[in-house]
Amino acid sequence: CLRMSYYYATQGKSVSEKMVAGTEHHAFFQRHFMDMLQQRGFTCWSEHEVKYWKLRGRADLFCVNKDGLGIVFELKFTTLPYKNNPFYPFWYRQLKYYVALEKTTSGHETIGVLVVSSFALDKWVVDAVKVDDPLEVVREMDKRYQELEEALNKNTPPMPEKGKWCEYCVWKNQCFNQQLV
């Protein structure tokens, strides 16, 4: 929690109660899931880096059993812990990417578990993510990587991807103006 506060303070951003609660819940869930799965013979790592070539991410928790079955967890805390949350498709895609990366590098069966909880921990959604063709997902990721890298190098807006994230994008006015023309 102190590390997060320092990060946001140095970035000129204030730390909200929700950020602190989310960070605390995140750490609790990681420890709790890790303890439960280790009792069942899994070995677990929190903040596990998944990578393949230049594609990489950091899964909240990764556990694997002696047979090679991997479980990638992604934990989210929100005021709208439902599948109709506008961020839900992005969270699901993020975990799908992590599962594909882990499955591609390990060659073992890997599943994902997306846990979306309210800050009060009284409502939640748990969704399983399975990737049948990890190389197809890796190709999708690479295509997206190439598009974003090109936009960054040219200092131009990336391909529009309508969603709740738009309100945070520095290019939002350009995208919205293009849509009106």
N, C-alpha and C positions, 0 to 999 in steps of 0.2 A: 504494500500500500504506500509506503514512503517513497519507493522507487517511482511509482506512478505519479505521485504528487510532485516529485522533483521534475519528472519529465514534462508534465503539463505546465508547471511554473516556469520552466526554462523556455517553453514554447509560447509563453504569454497567454495561456489558457487557464481558466479556473477549473478547479476540481469540484464536481457536483456530488451531492449525496448519493445519487444513483451510480455514479462511477465508483465510489468507494464501496457501496453495497455490492455492486457487480463484481468488483475485484475480490472482496472477501468471500462471496458465494462461490466464485470461480475456484479459489484456492481450497475451500472446503470440499466442493464436489470432486476436485482432482484427488485430494487425499482420501476421501471416502471411497470413491470408485477404485482407486489404486489398492487400498487395503482389502476391499471385498474381492477383487479379482486375484490378488496375490494369494489369498486364502484358497482360491480355486485353482492354483497352479500356474497362474499367468505371471509373466515378468512385465513390469510397466515402467514407462518413462513419461514424465510430464513435460510439456513444451517440446515435444519431439519434432525434429526437423524431418520433413519428407522432401525428397528431391530426386530429380531425374534430369540429367543434362543441365540446362540453365533454368529449368522450372523448379521452384521450391516453395515451400510453405512451412508453417509451424502449427502442428496439431496440438490441441490442448492436452490430450492424453493418448498414448499409444500403448497397447498391451498385446502380448503374444504368448501363446501357450506352447508346450513342448512339441505339439504336432505342427506348429507353424501357423496356426490360425491367428490372424491379426485383427484387432479391433481398434479403430480410430474414433476418438470421441471429440466432438466439438460442442462447447458449452456456450450458451447465449442467455443473457438476462435482459428482460424487457418489460415494459408496461403492457404489452400486447402479446402474451405467450400463445399465439394461435397461428394456424397455417395461413390465415388471411393477412397476417402482418406483412406490410409491403417489403420488408427486408428478408422475409422467409425464403423466397426463391434464390436470393444471393447466398444466404447461409447454406442452403441445400447444395448449391453448385460448388461452393467452397469445399464442403466435405466430400462431394463427389470427386473433386480434383485431388484431394488428399488421399482418398481411397485408391484412385487410379495410380497415383505416384508410388504409393507404398506397394501396391500389388505388382506394378511393373518392376520395381527394383528387387522385391523379395521373391517374386514368383509364387508366393503362397496365397491361399485364400485370405482375403481381407474384407471386412465389412466396416461400415461406418455407423455411428450412433450420434444423431443430432439431438441434443437436449436443450429445449427452449423453455425457460422458467420465468415466472413473474419474480419481481424483487422480493415479494412477501413469501415466496416459495409455496404458495397455495394453489397455483394453477401451472400446468406445464403441458408440453407436447414432446413426445419422444418419437423420433422417426428413424427407421433403419435405411441405410443407403447401401445398395449393392451395385457393383460395376461389373457387367459381364465381359465387356471388351475394353480393358484399360488402355490399350494402344489407341483406340479410337478417341477416347477422352483425352489422352496425351496430345494427339493431333489437334483436337479442338483447343486445348490449352496453348499449344504452340502457335496456332493461328492467332489467337487472341493476344498472346505475348508479342508477336511480330507487329500486329496493328498498334498496340499500345507503345511499343518501342519506337516505331516510325513516327507516331504522333509526338512523342516526347522529343525525339531528335529534330523534328521539323518545327517544334513549338506550335503545333496546331491541335485543334480539338480532336480527341479520339472519336472513333465511330460512336454515334449516339446510341445509348442503351437506356431507354426510358425506364425510370424507376425512382424509388424514394431517395436514392443517392444523389439525384440531380440537384437537390437543394444545396448540396455541399460542394458541387463542382464549380471550378473557376470558369469553365466554359459554358455554363448554363444559359447565359443571355444569348450567346452566339447560336447555340443549338435551337433555342426557342424561336429566335428571329429567323433562322433558316426554315423552320417548320411553317412559319407564317407566310413565307414568300411563295 
